[in-house]
């Protein structure tokens, strides 16, 4: 259980490093959209959407993903942490309360 969470956090860290070092060399990743939909926010959004409402790992994933995005961001430090925490709150308390997302595992 804990091993999976640690591996997920390490995967988010690896995604942030790939985004900062690998992606700028390709023109496909230089668009304005890549700032918001990137290698870190997509897995973090998937974790938040597919996690059960009572679990708390998506909050930790939002903080870790936001921290790694803030390290390489041009915005003020804490912007991505706040943004991803607000996203997790909207999904947890808004969408998950009224929309049932099927889970097949």
C-alpha positions as a Markdown table, in Angstrom:
| # | Residue | x | y | z |
|---|---|---|---|---|
| 1 | Unk | 0.0 | 0.0 | 0.0 |
| 2 | Unk | 2.7 | 2.5 | 1.0 |
| 3 | Unk | 5.0 | 1.2 | -1.7 |
| 4 | Unk | 2.5 | 2.1 | -4.4 |
| 5 | Unk | 2.1 | 5.6 | -3.0 |
| 6 | Unk | 5.8 | 6.2 | -2.9 |
| 7 | Unk | 6.2 | 4.9 | -6.4 |
| 8 | Unk | 3.4 | 7.3 | -7.5 |
| 9 | Unk | 5.2 | 10.2 | -5.9 |
| 10 | Unk | 8.5 | 9.2 | -7.5 |
| 11 | Unk | 6.7 | 9.0 | -10.9 |
| 12 | Unk | 5.3 | 12.5 | -10.4 |
| 13 | Unk | 8.8 | 13.7 | -9.7 |
| 14 | Unk | 10.2 | 11.9 | -12.8 |
| 15 | Unk | 7.4 | 13.5 | -14.9 |
| 16 | Unk | 8.3 | 16.9 | -13.6 |
| 17 | Unk | 12.0 | 16.4 | -14.5 |
| 18 | Unk | 11.1 | 15.1 | -17.9 |
| 19 | Unk | 8.8 | 18.1 | -18.5 |
| 20 | Unk | 11.6 | 20.5 | -17.5 |
| 21 | Unk | 14.4 | 18.9 | -19.3 |
| 22 | Unk | 13.0 | 16.8 | -22.2 |
| 23 | Unk | 9.9 | 18.6 | -23.4 |
| 24 | Unk | 11.3 | 22.1 | -24.2 |
| 25 | Unk | 13.4 | 20.6 | -27.0 |
| 26 | Unk | 10.3 | 19.6 | -29.0 |
| 27 | Unk | 8.0 | 22.1 | -30.7 |
| 28 | Unk | 4.9 | 20.0 | -30.0 |
| 29 | Unk | 5.4 | 20.9 | -26.3 |
| 30 | Unk | 6.0 | 24.6 | -26.7 |
| 31 | Unk | 2.3 | 25.6 | -27.1 |
| 32 | Unk | 0.4 | 27.7 | -24.6 |
| 33 | Unk | -1.7 | 24.6 | -23.7 |
| 34 | Unk | 1.3 | 22.7 | -22.4 |
| 35 | Unk | 1.5 | 25.0 | -19.4 |
| 36 | Unk | -1.8 | 23.7 | -18.1 |
| 37 | Unk | -2.0 | 20.2 | -19.6 |
| 38 | Unk | 1.4 | 18.7 | -19.0 |
| 39 | Unk | 3.3 | 15.6 | -17.8 |
| 40 | Unk | 2.4 | 16.3 | -14.2 |
| 41 | Unk | -1.1 | 17.7 | -14.1 |
| 42 | Unk | -2.6 | 14.9 | -16.2 |
| 43 | Unk | -1.5 | 12.0 | -13.9 |
| 44 | Unk | -2.4 | 14.1 | -10.9 |
| 45 | Unk | -5.9 | 14.7 | -12.3 |
| 46 | Unk | -6.3 | 11.0 | -13.1 |
| 47 | Unk | -5.4 | 10.2 | -9.5 |
| 48 | Unk | -7.9 | 12.6 | -8.2 |
| 49 | Unk | -10.7 | 11.6 | -10.5 |
| 50 | Unk | -10.3 | 7.8 | -10.1 |
| 51 | Unk | -9.6 | 7.8 | -6.4 |
| 52 | Unk | -12.5 | 7.1 | -4.0 |
| 53 | Unk | -14.0 | 10.1 | -2.3 |
| 54 | Unk | -13.0 | 9.0 | 1.2 |
| 55 | Unk | -9.3 | 8.4 | 0.4 |
| 56 | Unk | -6.8 | 11.2 | 1.0 |
| 57 | Unk | -3.9 | 10.4 | -1.3 |
| 58 | Unk | -5.0 | 12.9 | -4.0 |
| 59 | Unk | -4.4 | 15.7 | -1.5 |
| 60 | Unk | -0.8 | 14.5 | -1.1 |
| 61 | Unk | -0.4 | 14.0 | -4.8 |
| 62 | Unk | -1.7 | 17.6 | -5.4 |
| 63 | Unk | 0.9 | 19.0 | -3.0 |
| 64 | Unk | 3.8 | 17.0 | -4.3 |
| 65 | Unk | 2.9 | 17.6 | -8.0 |
| 66 | Unk | 2.4 | 21.3 | -7.3 |
| 67 | Unk | 5.7 | 21.5 | -5.5 |
| 68 | Unk | 7.6 | 19.9 | -8.4 |
| 69 | Unk | 5.8 | 22.2 | -10.9 |
| 70 | Unk | 6.6 | 25.2 | -8.7 |
| 71 | Unk | 10.3 | 24.3 | -8.8 |
| 72 | Unk | 10.4 | 24.8 | -12.6 |
| 73 | Unk | 7.7 | 27.4 | -13.0 |
| 74 | Unk | 8.0 | 31.1 | -13.8 |
| 75 | Unk | 5.0 | 31.9 | -11.6 |
| 76 | Unk | 5.3 | 32.7 | -7.9 |
| 77 | Unk | 6.1 | 29.8 | -5.7 |
| 78 | Unk | 2.9 | 28.1 | -4.4 |
| 79 | Unk | 0.8 | 28.9 | -7.5 |
| 80 | Unk | 0.7 | 25.3 | -8.7 |
| 81 | Unk | 0.2 | 23.9 | -5.2 |
| 82 | Unk | -2.8 | 26.1 | -4.7 |
| 83 | Unk | -4.2 | 25.5 | -8.2 |
| 84 | Unk | -3.9 | 21.7 | -7.8 |
| 85 | Unk | -5.4 | 21.7 | -4.3 |
| 86 | Unk | -8.3 | 23.7 | -5.6 |
| 87 | Unk | -8.7 | 21.3 | -8.5 |
| 88 | Unk | -8.7 | 18.3 | -6.0 |
| 89 | Unk | -11.2 | 20.0 | -3.8 |
| 90 | Unk | -13.5 | 20.7 | -6.8 |
| 91 | Unk | -13.3 | 17.1 | -7.9 |
| 92 | Unk | -13.6 | 15.6 | -4.4 |
| 93 | Unk | -16.4 | 17.8 | -3.1 |
| 94 | Unk | -18.2 | 18.9 | -6.2 |
| 95 | Unk | -17.9 | 16.3 | -9.0 |
| 96 | Unk | -17.6 | 13.2 | -6.9 |
| 97 | Unk | -20.5 | 14.1 | -4.7 |
| 98 | Unk | -22.9 | 14.4 | -7.7 |
| 99 | Unk | -21.3 | 12.3 | -10.5 |
| 100 | Unk | -20.5 | 8.6 | -10.2 |
| 101 | Unk | -17.5 | 7.6 | -12.2 |
| 102 | Unk | -17.4 | 3.9 | -12.9 |
| 103 | Unk | -14.4 | 2.0 | -11.6 |
| 104 | Unk | -13.7 | -1.4 | -13.1 |
| 105 | Unk | -10.9 | -2.5 | -10.7 |
